[in-house]
Amino acid sequence: MGVALGGAALVARWLSTIPLLGRAWLGLMIAAAVAHVGYYVQLRSHPIVPRADAKLSRVEWGDAKVSHAAWLDICEKVNNCPEIPRHARFITPFNAQTFSWHTGRSQVATRKDIPQDARSIVVWWDRLQDIYGTGDPESPWFASLAERGPEKLRELGRRYEADFLLTESQLPLDLPLVVKNDFYAVYRLRDGK
């Protein structure tokens, strides 16, 4: 900001003392401003995935690649489903950072909600490892919660008092299906409250 203000002051001085140089620099400043605004107009004319959801948009299953629209759609379905109460608690995919924002429902764990004290960080890390961890240092996280299997997911639901599971729909689970779209499915883990 200081460079912009200082540069404008310098150009204003040059316009009165050295008009040819002042006009040249004024033209360059206007061209830079137009190019900058033009770049952002072009960038914003196409829908962009918010940074918080960018990792979800890189997930691929075979030929299927998740879209941000699929994520927003399943969140909307959760919001509109009469079987899912407002106080319901979910186990969600590892990279699901905006589920609570879009649905108002709580999550058992999310990698972005890091506590701020040492003891809570250890509990948070252990919970991530328990839900998403494979135990393999080469591949530390399950690609999908569906890989855990229905019995392990039910056990995690009991342990963490989760009512529902949100995971990718390409790997169907033997759990009661509540809602789904082309990429995501919501399953019931515990009988309703």
C-alpha positions as CSV (number, residue, x, y, z in Angstrom):
1,M,0.0,0.0,0.0
2,G,2.9,2.3,0.8
3,V,4.5,1.6,-2.6
4,A,1.2,2.4,-4.4
5,L,0.7,5.7,-2.4
6,G,4.3,6.7,-2.8
7,G,4.3,5.8,-6.5
8,A,1.1,7.9,-7.0
9,A,2.7,10.8,-5.2
10,L,5.8,10.5,-7.3
11,V,3.9,10.4,-10.5
12,A,1.8,13.4,-9.4
13,R,5.1,15.3,-8.8
14,W,6.5,14.2,-12.2
15,L,3.3,15.3,-14.0
16,S,4.0,18.9,-12.8
17,T,7.8,18.9,-13.1
18,I,8.5,16.4,-15.9
19,P,5.2,15.9,-17.8
20,L,6.5,13.4,-20.4
21,L,7.9,11.0,-17.7
22,G,4.8,11.6,-15.5
23,R,2.4,10.7,-18.3
24,A,4.4,7.6,-19.2
25,W,4.4,6.3,-15.6
26,L,0.7,7.2,-15.2
27,G,-0.1,5.1,-18.3
28,L,1.9,2.2,-16.9
29,M,0.1,2.4,-13.5
30,I,-3.3,2.5,-15.2
31,A,-2.3,-0.5,-17.4
32,A,-1.1,-2.5,-14.4
33,A,-4.4,-1.7,-12.5
34,V,-6.5,-2.7,-15.5
35,A,-4.5,-5.9,-16.0
36,H,-4.9,-6.8,-12.3
37,V,-8.6,-6.2,-12.2
38,G,-9.1,-7.9,-15.6
39,Y,-7.3,-11.0,-14.2
40,Y,-9.6,-11.2,-11.3
41,V,-12.7,-10.6,-13.4
42,Q,-11.6,-13.5,-15.6
43,L,-10.8,-15.7,-12.6
44,R,-14.1,-15.0,-10.9
45,S,-16.2,-15.5,-14.0
46,H,-15.7,-19.3,-13.6
47,P,-17.0,-21.1,-10.5
48,I,-14.2,-21.8,-8.1
49,V,-14.1,-24.4,-5.3
50,P,-13.4,-22.7,-1.9
51,R,-10.0,-23.5,-0.4
52,A,-11.7,-25.3,2.5
53,D,-13.3,-27.8,0.1
54,A,-10.4,-28.1,-2.4
55,K,-9.0,-31.4,-1.0
56,L,-12.5,-33.0,-1.3
57,S,-12.5,-32.0,-5.0
58,R,-9.2,-33.9,-5.6
59,V,-10.7,-37.3,-4.5
60,E,-11.1,-39.8,-7.3
61,W,-12.7,-43.3,-7.3
62,G,-12.1,-45.1,-10.5
63,D,-13.6,-43.0,-13.3
64,A,-15.6,-40.9,-10.8
65,K,-14.2,-37.6,-9.6
66,V,-16.0,-35.8,-6.9
67,S,-17.3,-32.3,-7.6
68,H,-17.9,-29.5,-5.3
69,A,-21.5,-29.5,-6.4
70,A,-21.8,-33.2,-5.2
71,W,-20.5,-32.1,-1.7
72,L,-22.9,-29.2,-1.5
73,D,-25.7,-31.4,-2.7
74,I,-25.2,-34.1,0.0
75,C,-25.0,-31.3,2.7
76,E,-28.3,-29.9,1.4
77,K,-29.8,-33.4,1.5
78,V,-28.7,-33.8,5.1
79,N,-30.3,-30.5,5.9
80,N,-33.6,-31.4,4.3
81,C,-33.8,-35.0,5.4
82,P,-36.5,-35.5,8.1
83,E,-34.7,-38.6,9.4
84,I,-31.7,-36.6,10.4
85,P,-32.3,-34.4,13.5
86,R,-30.4,-31.1,14.1
87,H,-28.5,-32.6,17.0
88,A,-27.2,-35.6,15.0
89,R,-23.5,-36.4,15.1
90,F,-21.6,-37.6,12.1
91,I,-18.5,-39.4,11.2
92,T,-17.4,-37.7,8.0
93,P,-14.6,-38.2,5.4
94,F,-11.1,-37.3,6.4
95,N,-10.9,-34.2,4.2
96,A,-14.4,-32.9,5.0
97,Q,-13.7,-29.5,6.4
98,T,-17.0,-27.7,5.8
99,F,-19.6,-30.2,6.7
100,S,-20.6,-28.4,9.9
101,W,-20.7,-25.1,8.1
102,H,-23.1,-26.4,5.5
103,T,-25.3,-28.5,7.7
104,G,-25.1,-27.3,11.3
105,R,-24.5,-30.9,12.4
106,S,-21.5,-31.9,14.6
107,Q,-18.7,-34.2,13.5
108,V,-16.8,-36.7,15.6
109,A,-13.5,-35.5,14.2
110,T,-12.1,-33.3,11.6
111,R,-8.5,-32.7,10.8
112,K,-9.0,-28.9,10.6
113,D,-10.5,-28.4,14.1
114,I,-7.3,-28.6,16.1
115,P,-7.6,-27.9,19.8
116,Q,-5.3,-25.4,21.4
117,D,-4.0,-27.2,24.5
118,A,-1.6,-30.0,24.6
119,R,-3.8,-32.6,26.3
120,S,-6.7,-32.0,23.8
121,I,-4.3,-32.2,20.9
122,V,-3.3,-35.7,21.9
123,V,-7.0,-36.7,22.3
124,W,-7.8,-35.2,18.9
125,W,-4.8,-36.9,17.2
126,D,-5.7,-40.3,18.8
127,R,-9.3,-39.9,17.6
128,L,-8.1,-39.2,14.0
129,Q,-5.9,-42.2,14.1
130,D,-8.7,-44.4,15.5
131,I,-11.2,-43.3,12.9
132,Y,-9.1,-42.7,9.7
133,G,-5.7,-44.3,10.4
134,T,-4.6,-47.5,8.7
135,G,-1.6,-48.1,10.9
136,D,0.6,-48.3,7.8
137,P,3.3,-45.6,7.7
138,E,3.4,-45.9,3.9
139,S,-0.3,-45.2,3.5
140,P,-1.4,-43.6,6.9
141,W,-5.1,-42.8,6.1
142,F,-7.9,-44.9,4.6
143,A,-8.9,-43.5,1.2
144,S,-12.6,-44.0,2.2
145,L,-14.3,-44.7,5.5
146,A,-16.2,-47.4,3.6
147,E,-12.9,-49.4,3.7
148,R,-13.3,-49.8,7.4
149,G,-16.3,-52.1,7.0
150,P,-19.8,-51.9,8.6
151,E,-18.9,-53.6,11.9
152,K,-15.9,-51.3,12.6
153,L,-18.0,-48.3,11.6
154,R,-20.8,-49.3,13.9
155,E,-18.3,-49.8,16.7
156,L,-16.8,-46.3,16.0
157,G,-20.3,-44.9,16.0
158,R,-21.0,-46.4,19.5
159,R,-17.6,-45.3,20.8
160,Y,-17.9,-41.7,19.7
161,E,-21.7,-41.4,20.0
162,A,-22.1,-40.8,16.2
163,D,-25.6,-41.3,14.8
164,F,-24.6,-41.2,11.1
165,L,-21.8,-41.9,8.7
166,L,-21.1,-39.8,5.6
167,T,-18.8,-41.5,3.1
168,E,-18.3,-42.0,-0.6
169,S,-21.1,-44.0,-2.3
170,Q,-18.9,-45.9,-4.7
171,L,-18.2,-48.5,-2.0
172,P,-21.7,-49.5,-0.7
173,L,-22.0,-50.5,2.9
174,D,-24.3,-53.0,4.6
175,L,-25.8,-50.2,6.8
176,P,-29.2,-48.5,6.6
177,L,-28.9,-45.9,3.8
178,V,-30.5,-42.6,4.6
179,V,-29.7,-40.3,1.6
180,K,-27.2,-40.4,-1.2
181,N,-26.1,-38.7,-4.4
182,D,-23.8,-39.8,-7.2
183,F,-20.7,-39.5,-5.0
184,Y,-21.7,-39.5,-1.3
185,A,-24.0,-41.6,0.9
186,V,-25.3,-41.1,4.4
187,Y,-25.8,-44.2,6.5
188,R,-27.4,-44.7,9.9
189,L,-24.9,-46.0,12.5
190,R,-27.2,-46.1,15.6
191,D,-30.9,-46.3,16.1
192,G,-32.4,-42.8,16.1
193,K,-32.6,-40.4,19.0
